[in-house]
Amino acid sequence: MMTQNHHNPNGRVCGKVALVTGGAKGIGAASVRMLAAEGAQVLISDLDVEAGQALAAQIGPSASFIRHDVSSEEQWRQVIDQVRERYARLDILVNNAGILIGGSIEQTTLADWHKMMRVNADSVFLGCRESLGLMKERGGSIINLSSIAALAARDDYLAYSASKGAVAALSRSVAAFCRRRKYRIRCNTLHPDGVLTDMTRGGFPEGVDPNRLTIDSDPMNRMCLPEDVAASVLFLASDESRAINGVELRIDSGQMVMSI
């Protein structure tokens, strides 16, 4: 039997409406659970219908699922129209959907480059642009998932790093635009390092237990859990972070500050 999350009427995002892309699994699902548990109505956007519907059923009335190709301009417009019709507001947008394709500058094909940009960067551009009209009357928080790869060099993930770098630059521009026009819409980026999700677990060599590579096992490790990222999503979504705008928050267990 599915168990429902308890909806907190006094939660940190009580009364807010949130849209989480790539919300069916991994960081997205952890964010959906936390936002719903803290009082938000959450719309789960994903291409994985089975996982998305199962998560919505598990959470209960405070969550619903919509199939959504985030690289499609038309589908973005349809999703925002549905949010407007159902809730008449959007307070939180979490642009989390993304893919990971490895490859150096010598290995990356143009097709891979285009695919990475379409899913990881175009989707964030479309989400921000299409959401502004619904968010600007009341204000809100846009949280875009970038990566530590946008800030530090990864020679083996060229297109991925570039796509996440585009997300960071785009987000700064959105933050400046909204502030100059006094929209009260904040836009920030999260930059995780290693996160144990379905997408990353498949990349470990055979015989390696990913769970032994987390900061729970050793603080020098770089892997964290989806809930560690979701906690930052919740903070940026809440009014507790109302003075934080245009920042790049690293979730890397201190990896970037290590000189050796």
C-alpha angles and dihedrals in degrees: 000000000000115000120216123226114242111254109225111215089193096043128137093260099029113161094012126124117223134190116200119188118208083021100148098080145011119003090356095055092046089051092048091052094049095046092048092046089053094054108273129131103233130201112203112213119194146125091234099088097179095051093041095051092045091053092048090050091049093052096043133209095350092067135053134176133231127181107236136173100205093199091063118093092199093051091050089055091048093050093049090047089054091049090050093049095045103038107008088221145057119203103166130036118184111189097197105139113115148137134221125222120171127216142119126238088273095047104041116101123212089243091056090047092052093046093051092048093046096052102031104034110017090052092056092048091050094045094051094044097046094044099052095079091057096040104043098075095060100016126234149179127275114196116189121193110226124156143239083251088073090061103034129043120264109181092188098052104049101153094038092052091048093049092051091046088056089053091054094049093044091051093053089052092049091049092051093045094051094045093050090052092044093236093146089226114137122203122194137162131225119212112197122183113202116355123179104236135137088265095057102034091072092060098068121100117258112275094026114119106216091201089067090058097064128106087251088070097039129358088221090063118100102213122099134172128262088249090062089061093040090057089061090046089055092049094050090045093054129077088248087084096045092127094049113095134152095009130143108219115198118213097186106118089248096303096138095052092057110102095189 
